[in-house]
Amino acid sequence: MNLIMVAEFNEQAGCLISLALITEDGHREFYEVVEVEEKLTDWVYDNVIPNLNKAPIIFESFQTKLRKYLSQFAAINVVVNHPEDVSQFCQAIQLGEGNWMEDL
């Protein structure tokens, strides 16, 4: 299944702020905002945060919801519009030292 992904993050290689995935047919979507502990840049604070339209959740809850969403697919291809999105997705599926969401 092709999933179209958009991520918001704090500058290049900064922390993940939000992640959205939608199937290419538009029928199944995922969108969550993650609590951020690092200081946001002025541009992100002024231009990204006001448009999130969802309360942030802790990263562990975000990962639980992401895993549940991804588990409905036998296989996925993630389509991105920015190279940093790939890095952010890979970090999102990391569950800890040596562990990741293996059933993807």
Solvent accessible surface area in square Angstrom, and as a share of the most:
residue,aa,sasa,rsa
1,M,75,0.33
2,N,49,0.25
3,L,0,0.00
4,I,71,0.36
5,M,1,0.01
6,V,68,0.39
7,A,8,0.06
8,E,60,0.27
9,F,28,0.12
10,N,8,0.04
11,E,92,0.41
12,Q,122,0.54
13,A,77,0.60
14,G,17,0.17
15,C,36,0.22
16,L,18,0.09
17,I,1,0.00
18,S,4,0.02
19,L,0,0.00
20,A,32,0.25
21,L,1,0.00
22,I,60,0.30
23,T,2,0.01
24,E,109,0.49
25,D,78,0.40
26,G,38,0.37
27,H,148,0.66
28,R,87,0.32
29,E,123,0.55
30,F,16,0.06
31,Y,72,0.28
32,E,12,0.05
33,V,4,0.02
34,V,7,0.04
35,E,92,0.41
36,V,45,0.26
37,E,177,0.79
38,E,78,0.35
39,K,171,0.73
40,L,33,0.16
41,T,43,0.25
42,D,109,0.56
43,W,155,0.54
44,V,4,0.02
45,Y,137,0.52
46,D,92,0.48
47,N,65,0.33
48,V,10,0.06
49,I,56,0.29
50,P,85,0.54
51,N,101,0.52
52,L,19,0.09
53,N,139,0.71
54,K,87,0.37
55,A,75,0.58
56,P,71,0.45
57,I,37,0.19
58,I,91,0.46
59,F,72,0.30
60,E,112,0.50
61,S,42,0.27
62,F,0,0.00
63,Q,19,0.08
64,T,94,0.55
65,K,91,0.39
66,L,0,0.00
67,R,91,0.33
68,K,159,0.67
69,Y,20,0.08
70,L,1,0.00
71,S,63,0.41
72,Q,83,0.37
73,F,16,0.07
74,A,109,0.84
75,A,62,0.48
76,I,34,0.17
77,N,91,0.47
78,V,47,0.27
79,V,69,0.40
80,V,45,0.26
81,N,117,0.60
82,H,71,0.32
83,P,106,0.66
84,E,13,0.06
85,D,2,0.01
86,V,79,0.45
87,S,42,0.27
88,Q,3,0.01
89,F,18,0.07
90,C,61,0.37
91,Q,101,0.45
92,A,1,0.00
93,I,16,0.08
94,Q,89,0.39
95,L,72,0.36
96,G,39,0.37
97,E,176,0.79
98,G,76,0.73
99,N,82,0.42
100,W,110,0.38
101,M,0,0.00
102,E,118,0.53
103,D,81,0.42
104,L,51,0.26
